[in-house]
Structures are given as C-alpha cells and as structure tokens.
Amino acid sequence: MGELYDDRRQEPRYATAGIYYLQSTGRGIPGRILDLSVNGAMLEQVDAQPLMEGSRVNIVLSFSGQPEFIADVLVQHIVNGRVGVEFYDMSPEHFSTLATLIDQHQRSR
C-alpha cells in the first residue's frame, strides 16, 4: 500500500526538521516530522501516541523560526515506524504558515 500512496502524491515533499504532537495530549512525547508537502506529511511514529490508520486527529506542527500551527489530519498509513498523514482541514492562518514553510523549501532547492 505504501507504493500506491507514493504514486498518488500530487505535490512535492520536502525533507524537513520539525516536531509534532497530538493536540489532545498537550505537549506529550513529541515525534519528528520527516517530510512535508502542502497536502500532508510523513511523521515518526511514537508509541505513546494512539494513531490508527483511517483516523482523524489534530496535530500541532512546530518548526524552528515559525509559529506553531494545527492541522486536522487523516492518518493514511502506518508502516515501519512512519505515519503518513493527509491534511484534512486547517484554518487560513495556519495554512499560511504551512505555505510559507513550503515556499522556503522550494527556494532552497
């Protein structure tokens, strides 16, 4: 299924260094954000965080030098310690933060 997911990507993904945590657990154990696109992200799986394929959760994404932002995500797949999520809903302000991050990655290429 991972290959199928990769083939459906419509936007480029950028390797990145940030952290995420589930909004419902506050600042519990953070996980690393491995890559990012305008449509989703690949996250490090954290055992203490109850993520299940097909579930929707709110995550807080944090990147150095940028304001934290919240995304409602759909967990697409969990394979080999990696969690693929699709951004489902986000406020315009938080989407602007995401768009700024993507723009920074595009310019650095």
C-alpha atoms as a printed R data frame, in Angstrom:
    type eleno elety resid chain resno      x      y      z
1   ATOM     1    CA   MET     A     1  0.000  0.000  0.000
2   ATOM     2    CA   GLY     A     2  2.924  2.351  0.588
3   ATOM     3    CA   GLU     A     3  3.790  2.264 -3.105
4   ATOM     4    CA   LEU     A     4  0.238  3.151 -4.059
5   ATOM     5    CA   TYR     A     5  0.293  6.074 -1.632
6   ATOM     6    CA   ASP     A     6  3.563  7.333 -3.107
7   ATOM     7    CA   ASP     A     7  2.122  7.188 -6.626
8   ATOM     8    CA   ARG     A     8 -0.864  9.341 -5.648
9   ATOM     9    CA   ARG     A     9  1.242 12.256 -4.459
10  ATOM    10    CA   GLN     A    10  0.387 15.375 -6.386
11  ATOM    11    CA   GLU     A    11  2.660 17.834 -4.619
12  ATOM    12    CA   PRO     A    12  6.411 17.551 -3.974
13  ATOM    13    CA   ARG     A    13  7.520 16.579 -0.475
14  ATOM    14    CA   TYR     A    14 10.449 18.205  1.246
15  ATOM    15    CA   ALA     A    15 12.678 16.646  3.885
16  ATOM    16    CA   THR     A    16 12.375 18.820  6.938
17  ATOM    17    CA   ALA     A    17 13.221 19.053 10.610
18  ATOM    18    CA   GLY     A    18 10.321 19.780 12.884
19  ATOM    19    CA   ILE     A    19  8.330 18.158 15.637
20  ATOM    20    CA   TYR     A    20  4.697 17.273 16.074
21  ATOM    21    CA   TYR     A    21  2.470 16.175 18.896
22  ATOM    22    CA   LEU     A    22 -1.190 15.308 19.233
23  ATOM    23    CA   GLN     A    23 -3.196 18.328 20.267
24  ATOM    24    CA   SER     A    24 -5.375 16.263 22.597
25  ATOM    25    CA   THR     A    25 -2.365 15.156 24.654
26  ATOM    26    CA   GLY     A    26 -0.866 18.609 25.043
27  ATOM    27    CA   ARG     A    27  2.870 18.624 24.869
28  ATOM    28    CA   GLY     A    28  3.255 14.900 25.396
29  ATOM    29    CA   ILE     A    29  6.062 12.977 23.771
30  ATOM    30    CA   PRO     A    30  6.901 14.731 20.503
31  ATOM    31    CA   GLY     A    31  7.668 12.950 17.260
32  ATOM    32    CA   ARG     A    32  9.789 14.126 14.361
33  ATOM    33    CA   ILE     A    33  8.314 15.456 11.142
34  ATOM    34    CA   LEU     A    34 10.266 13.678  8.403
35  ATOM    35    CA   ASP     A    35  8.886 15.383  5.321
36  ATOM    36    CA   LEU     A    36  6.246 17.903  4.411
37  ATOM    37    CA   SER     A    37  4.099 18.935  1.460
38  ATOM    38    CA   VAL     A    38  1.155 21.243  1.016
39  ATOM    39    CA   ASN     A    39 -1.108 18.165  1.215
40  ATOM    40    CA   GLY     A    40  0.433 16.129  4.040
41  ATOM    41    CA   ALA     A    41  3.437 14.931  5.965
42  ATOM    42    CA   MET     A    42  5.424 11.870  6.945
43  ATOM    43    CA   LEU     A    43  5.778 11.598 10.708
44  ATOM    44    CA   GLU     A    44  7.863  9.468 13.013
45  ATOM    45    CA   GLN     A    45  5.624  7.013 14.862
46  ATOM    46    CA   VAL     A    46  5.678  7.494 18.632
47  ATOM    47    CA   ASP     A    47  4.481  4.512 20.664
48  ATOM    48    CA   ALA     A    48  2.811  6.678 23.300
49  ATOM    49    CA   GLN     A    49  0.610  8.378 20.685
50  ATOM    50    CA   PRO     A    50 -2.539  6.466 19.737
51  ATOM    51    CA   LEU     A    51 -2.614  6.843 15.952
52  ATOM    52    CA   MET     A    52 -4.571  4.396 13.809
53  ATOM    53    CA   GLU     A    53 -4.908  4.162 10.041
54  ATOM    54    CA   GLY     A    54 -8.100  5.836  8.868
55  ATOM    55    CA   SER     A    55 -8.460  8.009 11.974
56  ATOM    56    CA   ARG     A    56 -8.630 11.790 12.042
57  ATOM    57    CA   VAL     A    57 -6.698 13.674 14.697
58  ATOM    58    CA   ASN     A    58 -5.472 17.194 15.330
59  ATOM    59    CA   ILE     A    59 -1.720 17.576 15.405
60  ATOM    60    CA   VAL     A    60  0.421 20.556 16.302
61  ATOM    61    CA   LEU     A    61  3.391 21.089 13.989
62  ATOM    62    CA   SER     A    62  6.393 23.060 15.172
63  ATOM    63    CA   PHE     A    63  9.330 24.314 13.106
64  ATOM    64    CA   SER     A    64 12.204 26.486 14.258
65  ATOM    65    CA   GLY     A    65 11.611 30.144 13.445
66  ATOM    66    CA   GLN     A    66  7.940 29.665 12.544
67  ATOM    67    CA   PRO     A    67  4.769 29.860 14.608
68  ATOM    68    CA   GLU     A    68  3.296 26.509 15.580
69  ATOM    69    CA   PHE     A    69  0.245 25.501 13.621
70  ATOM    70    CA   ILE     A    70 -2.545 22.981 13.988
71  ATOM    71    CA   ALA     A    71 -3.827 20.615 11.318
72  ATOM    72    CA   ASP     A    72 -6.726 18.205 11.282
73  ATOM    73    CA   VAL     A    73 -5.191 15.186  9.555
74  ATOM    74    CA   LEU     A    74 -6.332 11.849  8.191
75  ATOM    75    CA   VAL     A    75 -3.893  9.030  9.022
76  ATOM    76    CA   GLN     A    76 -3.385  7.352  5.644
77  ATOM    77    CA   HIS     A    77 -0.926  4.641  6.618
78  ATOM    78    CA   ILE     A    78  1.472  3.485  9.305
79  ATOM    79    CA   VAL     A    79  4.410  1.428  8.060
80  ATOM    80    CA   ASN     A    80  7.820  0.697  9.584
81  ATOM    81    CA   GLY     A    81  7.607  3.418 12.217
82  ATOM    82    CA   ARG     A    82  6.408  6.079  9.810
83  ATOM    83    CA   VAL     A    83  2.985  7.683  9.756
84  ATOM    84    CA   GLY     A    84  1.697  9.171  6.502
85  ATOM    85    CA   VAL     A    85 -0.924 11.854  7.083
86  ATOM    86    CA   GLU     A    86 -3.041 13.928  4.747
87  ATOM    87    CA   PHE     A    87 -4.012 17.434  5.796
88  ATOM    88    CA   TYR     A    88 -7.783 17.429  6.023
89  ATOM    89    CA   ASP     A    89 -8.667 20.809  7.475
90  ATOM    90    CA   MET     A    90 -6.678 23.838  8.581
91  ATOM    91    CA   SER     A    91 -7.508 27.450  9.381
92  ATOM    92    CA   PRO     A    92 -6.434 30.029  6.780
93  ATOM    93    CA   GLU     A    93 -3.875 31.426  9.236
94  ATOM    94    CA   HIS     A    94 -2.323 28.002  9.814
95  ATOM    95    CA   PHE     A    95 -2.404 27.188  6.097
96  ATOM    96    CA   SER     A    96 -0.483 30.418  5.507
97  ATOM    97    CA   THR     A    97  2.224 29.179  7.895
98  ATOM    98    CA   LEU     A    98  2.373 25.864  6.002
99  ATOM    99    CA   ALA     A    99  2.552 27.677  2.657
100 ATOM   100    CA   THR     A   100  5.434 29.817  3.960
101 ATOM   101    CA   LEU     A   101  7.341 26.683  5.000
102 ATOM   102    CA   ILE     A   102  6.782 25.048  1.601
103 ATOM   103    CA   ASP     A   103  7.898 28.239 -0.148
104 ATOM   104    CA   GLN     A   104 11.097 28.304  1.918
105 ATOM   105    CA   HIS     A   105 11.858 24.698  0.915
106 ATOM   106    CA   GLN     A   106 11.202 25.434 -2.767
107 ATOM   107    CA   ARG     A   107 13.540 28.424 -2.704
108 ATOM   108    CA   SER     A   108 16.325 26.463 -1.026
109 ATOM   109    CA   ARG     A   109 16.444 23.887 -3.827
